[in-house]
Amino acid sequence: MRSRAGASLVLSFFLILFPVFLGAESFRTVVAGTALVSVDNPEGVSIPLSLVDSALVVLGREIRFFRGVELEFTVPQNYLPYRGSLALVIYGELDRTPETGIADLQARQIFIEPIPNKIQSVYQIPLRQRHGLRSSPYASVIPVTLPSSFPLLFRVMPLIKGLTDEVEALRFVLNVKPILSDEGAVRVVPRYPDNLPDKPFILLIDDEVIDRPREEQVLREGEHHLVILSDDYRNESRVFMVERGRILELGINLQDPTPIIIFEAPENARIYFDNVPVNPSRPFHAEPGPHEVHFQLSDYAVVTPILVQKGKTYRVAMAVDLVVTETD
C-alpha cells in the first residue's frame, strides 16, 4: 500500500511539473494579496495563505539597487504530518495583473516543488545577471527569472486528492522582501549665483572625474568625498554618506569666486584698502592681486601688504596688545 501511495504521489507531482515544458497554462486561483517589493520597505510584506490561495509579487519602480527578491515561506507545525501533500508553485509572464479575489489566469510556470520538510523555506529570485546569489542550506536560488517576468504569482497547490479538513484549515505565511545590493546613489544639484548662471565646472567624486555631473552617480554605501573645481565659481569640497538602496540629493551652493576680505578692528579705527576708505561692517570684494591695507587708530597706524587670490576669503584683523611689566 505504501509503494502505491508513493507512486501515486510521484505521478501526481510529474503531471503538475509537465506544463513547465509546454509553456503557458490556464488556471483559477484566489489572490489573497499583493506584495509590493520596494526599497522603502526593506523588511518586506507578509501575506497569509491557505492551500487554495496565491500571492501576487510586484516590483516597485526603483529596482536598480536590487540583487533579487526573497520569498520566505513559513508553515505551521501541524502541517508536518502531511508533508508531501502540498507544493509551492511560482508563475511568471502573467497574461494580466489580477485584483485580490478569484482570478482566471494564463501564465508560465517557472518553479515547483513540494513544501520542504521544515518550518521555514527561503527562495531567492535574481533580478540581474551578476547577482552573486548562491544556493545554500538556508536558501534556494531560483534561476532564469528577470524583471521582465514580473509580476510573479506565488501559489500553494495540492499534490494529492482527498485532503483532510485539518489541512484545508492550515494557514501559511509568505514574506516577500528585496535583496539589496551594497549600493546607493548621489544626485548633485548645483545652485548658481544670480550673476553667474550655468557656468561649467568639474566634478570629482573620490578623486575621479565625473563625465556627466548632473546625472545620478551609483556608489557603494559609505563615506565619499566630493570636489568641485571651476574658473567661474569658488572651489567646493564635501564629505557625504551614501545609504544602501537610497538616492541622496546633494545641493551645492556655487559661489562667485571674487575674493572677499573681512576686516576686524576697534570701533573708532579707520581702514583703507589701496588708500580707499572701506566700511568694516560688511565684507569687502577685491580684485585678485597685490594690495595694501592701512589701519589708522588715533596716532597709531599699521600698513601691511596683502596678496589676494581668486576664490579666497581673507580675515584682516587689527590687534592691539596691552603689555604689563613689573620693575623694582
Residue pairs with C-beta under 8 A, 6 or more apart in sequence:
8 160
9 84
9 159
9 160
12 159
12 160
13 87
13 114
13 159
16 87
16 89
16 112
16 157
16 159
17 112
19 25
19 109
20 109
20 110
20 112
23 108
24 93
24 95
24 106
24 107
24 108
25 106
25 107
25 108
25 109
26 104
26 105
26 106
27 104
27 105
27 107
28 102
28 103
28 104
28 105
29 52
29 53
29 54
29 102
29 103
29 105
29 153
29 155
30 52
30 53
30 54
30 101
30 102
30 103
31 53
31 54
31 55
31 56
31 98
31 99
31 100
31 101
31 102
31 103
31 153
32 47
32 48
32 49
32 50
32 53
32 54
32 55
32 100
33 45
33 47
33 55
33 56
33 100
34 55
34 56
34 57
34 58
34 100
35 44
35 45
35 47
35 55
35 56
35 57
35 58
35 174
35 176
36 45
36 58
36 59
36 60
37 44
37 45
37 57
37 58
37 59
37 60
37 63
37 66
37 69
37 176
37 177
37 178
38 60
38 62
38 178
39 60
39 62
39 65
39 66
39 178
39 180
39 245
39 246
40 60
41 177
42 177
42 178
42 180
42 245
43 177
44 70
44 72
44 175
44 176
44 177
44 178
45 175
45 176
45 177
46 173
46 174
46 175
46 176
47 55
47 173
47 174
47 175
47 176
48 171
48 172
48 173
48 174
49 55
49 156
49 171
49 172
49 173
49 174
50 156
50 168
50 169
50 170
50 171
50 172
51 86
51 156
51 157
51 158
51 163
51 167
51 168
51 170
52 156
53 155
53 156
54 153
54 154
54 155
54 156
55 153
55 154
55 155
55 174
55 176
56 97
56 98
56 151
56 152
56 153
57 69
57 71
57 150
57 151
57 152
57 153
57 154
57 176
58 97
58 150
58 151
59 66
59 69
59 127
59 147
59 150
59 151
62 247
63 127
63 147
64 185
64 218
65 180
65 181
65 183
65 184
65 185
65 244
65 245
66 127
66 128
66 178
66 179
66 180
66 181
67 126
67 127
67 128
67 131
67 132
67 133
67 179
67 180
67 181
68 124
68 125
68 126
68 127
68 128
68 131
68 133
68 178
68 179
69 124
69 125
69 127
69 176
69 177
69 178
69 179
70 122
70 123
70 124
70 125
70 139
70 176
70 177
70 178
70 179
71 90
71 122
71 123
71 124
71 125
71 154
71 174
71 175
71 176
72 120
72 121
72 122
72 174
72 175
72 176
72 177
73 88
73 115
73 120
73 121
73 122
73 123
73 172
73 173
73 174
74 119
74 120
74 172
74 173
74 174
74 175
75 115
75 118
75 119
75 120
75 121
75 170
75 172
76 170
76 171
76 172
77 119
78 166
78 170
79 86
79 115
79 167
79 170
79 172
80 117
82 163
82 164
82 166
82 167
83 114
83 115
83 117
84 114
84 159
84 160
85 158
85 159
85 160
85 163
85 167
86 114
86 115
86 156
86 157
86 158
86 159
86 167
87 112
87 113
87 114
87 115
87 156
87 157
87 158
87 159
88 111
88 112
88 113
88 114
88 115
88 121
88 123
88 154
88 155
88 156
88 157
89 109
89 111
89 112
89 154
89 155
89 156
89 157
90 109
90 110
90 111
90 112
90 123
90 125
90 142
90 152
90 153
90 154
90 155
91 105
91 107
91 108
91 109
91 110
91 152
91 153
91 155
92 107
92 108
92 110
92 145
92 149
92 150
92 152
92 153
93 107
93 108
93 149
94 105
94 106
94 107
94 151
94 152
94 153
95 105
95 106
95 107
96 105
97 151
98 105
98 153
105 153
107 153
110 142
110 144
110 145
110 149
110 152
111 123
111 142
112 157
114 159
115 121
115 156
121 140
122 138
122 139
122 140
123 139
123 140
123 141
123 142
124 133
124 139
124 140
124 141
124 142
124 179
125 141
125 142
125 145
125 152
126 133
126 141
126 142
126 143
126 145
126 146
127 145
127 146
127 147
133 139
133 141
133 179
134 141
135 141
145 152
154 174
154 176
156 172
178 245
180 244
180 245
181 244
181 245
182 220
182 221
182 244
183 218
183 219
183 220
183 221
183 242
183 244
183 245
184 218
184 219
184 220
184 221
184 242
184 243
184 244
184 245
184 246
184 247
184 248
185 216
185 217
185 218
185 219
185 242
185 246
185 247
185 248
186 205
186 216
186 217
186 219
186 224
186 226
186 240
186 242
186 247
186 248
186 249
186 250
187 215
187 216
187 217
187 247
187 248
187 249
187 250
188 203
188 213
188 214
188 217
188 226
188 250
188 252
189 249
189 250
189 251
189 252
190 201
190 213
190 214
190 228
190 252
190 254
191 251
191 252
191 253
191 254
192 198
192 199
192 254
193 233
193 254
193 255
193 256
195 256
196 232
196 233
196 254
196 256
199 230
199 232
199 233
200 230
200 232
201 213
201 228
201 229
201 230
201 232
201 233
201 254
202 209
202 213
202 228
202 229
202 230
203 209
203 210
203 213
203 226
203 227
203 228
204 210
204 226
204 227
204 228
204 229
205 217
205 219
205 224
205 225
205 226
206 224
206 225
207 225
207 227
210 217
216 247
219 242
220 242
221 242
221 243
221 244
222 241
222 242
223 239
223 240
223 241
224 239
224 240
224 241
224 242
225 237
225 238
225 239
226 236
226 237
226 238
226 239
226 240
226 250
226 252
227 235
227 236
227 237
227 238
228 235
228 236
228 237
228 252
228 254
229 235
230 254
230 257
231 257
232 257
233 254
233 255
233 256
233 257
233 311
234 254
234 255
234 256
234 257
234 311
235 311
236 252
236 254
238 250
238 252
240 248
240 250
241 248
242 248
257 310
257 311
258 285
258 286
258 287
258 310
259 285
259 286
259 287
259 288
259 308
259 309
259 310
259 311
259 312
259 313
259 314
260 283
260 284
260 285
260 286
260 312
260 313
260 314
261 273
261 283
261 284
261 285
261 286
261 306
261 308
261 313
261 314
261 315
261 316
262 283
262 284
262 313
262 314
262 315
262 316
263 271
263 278
263 280
263 284
263 316
263 317
264 280
264 315
264 316
264 317
264 318
265 271
265 280
265 295
265 297
265 317
265 318
266 297
266 318
266 320
268 297
268 298
269 280
269 295
269 296
269 297
269 318
270 277
270 295
270 296
270 297
271 277
271 278
271 280
271 293
271 294
271 295
271 296
272 278
272 293
272 294
272 296
273 284
273 286
273 291
273 292
273 293
273 294
274 291
274 292
275 292
275 294
278 284
286 308
287 308
288 308
288 309
288 310
289 307
289 308
290 305
290 306
290 307
290 308
291 305
291 306
291 307
291 308
292 303
292 304
292 305
292 306
293 303
293 304
293 305
293 306
293 316
294 301
294 302
294 303
295 301
295 302
295 303
295 318
297 318
297 320
300 320
302 318
304 316
306 314
306 316
308 314
